[in-house]
Amino acid sequence: MLLWGGQTLSTLGTQISLVAYPLLALAITGSPAKAGVVGFAKSVPLAVLALPAGELADRLNRKHLMVACDGVRALALVAISITLAAGPAPYWLIVAVAFIDGSGFVFSYVAERGALRRLVTPDQLSQAVARNESRTFGAMLAGPPLGGLLFGIGRVVPFVCDAVSYAASTIGMLLIKSDFQDVRGDSSPGDIREGFRWLWSRPFFRGCSVLFAGSNPIFTGLYLLVVVLAKQHGASAPLVGVMLGIAAGGGLVGALLAPALQRRLSPHVVLLGESWVLAVAIPCMLLVQNAILLGLIVAAAELITPVTNSIVVSYRVALAPDRIQGRVQAASTLVSFSFGWFGPLLVGFLLQGSGATDTILVLTGWALLLAVGASWSPALRTTPTAEPSALPAGHAATGDDRLSW
C-alpha cells in the first residue's frame, strides 16, 4: 500500500504535466510538429533504455534504483519550474526535461514490476496488478483536467505539482521495510539476452509483445491528436484537461472491471476485443467537433486496455524467475514500446502536413491491420502455464490456468 500510494501520487503528477507539455510547446512555438517532438522525447526512452533498465534492476537494489529515478525526475521538474517562473522557457529545455522524465519512468517501471511479487502474497498478485492499473487510469482521470486547470492558472504550476508528487513517492518508498528482490548470491551481471530468450520462447508472451508494439504508437499518438483537434475546435486549456480526464475514465472503468473479467473471459477474447474496439473507435473522430465527444471516443478505445494489461502482466510476473524479473520486464517493455515514440511524431507531422482527416484515416488503417492480425495469430490463442517451480504448493499447471491464485 505504501508503494501503491506513493506511485499513485507520482502518476497523478505525471498526468498533470503530461497535458502541460504539449500545451506549453504549442503556446511557445505554435507548431503541432514541435509538440510531437516533445511527445517523442518523452516516449523514446522506452525504446532506447529498457534493456539497461532491466539489467540494473536485476543487479542493483530495486528500491534504491526507484528512489534515485524519482529524485532525478523531481530535480528536472524543479529546473523547468524555475525557468518558467523567471520567463519563457526555451524549447530545447522542454524537450530535455521531457526526455529525462521519460527516462526516469523506464527505470522505475521495470524495477517496480519486478518488485511487486516481493511485496504481496502469491494469491494477491493478480489483484495487485489490477490495482496498479486502476492507479494508472485513476490518475489519468484526475490528472489531465487538473493539469489543464493549473496550466490556465500559470504555466509553471503543473510542473511544480509534478515535482512535489515525485518527492512524495520517494518518501513512500523509503518507508517500505520489505526487500524489493530475493537475496542475491551472485552479483555478476548475467546475460542481458536471457530476458529475451525467456519471453520469446513462450508464444503467448511473444504474440502479446508484438501486438502491443503495433498498438502503442496509436495510443501515444492518439492523445496528441485529440489535444490538437480540441484546440482547433476552440477548446480552452481546462476543457482539454476535462476531455483527457474523460478519456482516462474509460481506462479506470476497465481497471475496476479487470479482476472480474479475468475470471470470466479468456485472454484471447480480451486481446481481440481491445484490437477491434480501437479500430472502430478512431474513425468516429471524423464525425465530431466537440472536445467532450472526443474524450468519450478515446474512453471507449481505452476501456479494455487495463484488462489486457492485467492479464498479461499477471502471467508474466508470476511465471518469470525473480533473478531475471528485471530483464524479462525490460525485454517486454522494449518490444511492446519499441515504436511508442513514433506515434506522437507521426501524428504531429501528419497534422501539420496533411491535416486531421488524413491523420485519422492513417491511424484507422493501422488499427484495422492490427485487429486482423490479432484475429489470425495462433500465438494469442495459447495460454501460458507455470513451470512447477513457479507454482504455489498444491497448484497444478493446466492448459487453461488463469492465475486464479
Secondary structure, 3 states (H helix, E strand, C coil): CHHHHHHHHHHHHHHHHHHHHHHHHHHHHCCHHHHHHHHHHHHCHHHHCHHHHHHHHHHCCHHHHHHHHHHHHHHHHHHHHHHHHHCCCCHHHHHHHHHHHHHHHHHHHHHHHHHHHHHCCHHHHHHHHHHHHHHHHHHHHHHHHHHHHHHHHCCCHHHHHHHHHHHHHHHHHHCCCCCCCCCCCCCCCCCCCHHHHHHHCCHHHHHHHHHHHHHHHHHHHHHHHHHHHHHHCCCCHHHHHHHHHHHHHHHHHHHHHHHHHHHHCCHHHHHHHHHHHHHHHHHHHHHCCCHHHHHHHHHHHHCCHHHHHHHHHHHHHHHCCHHHHHHHHHHHHHHHCCCCCHHHHHHHHHHHHCCHHHHHHHHHHHHHHHHHHHHHCCHHHCCCCCCHHHCCCCCCCCCCCCCCC
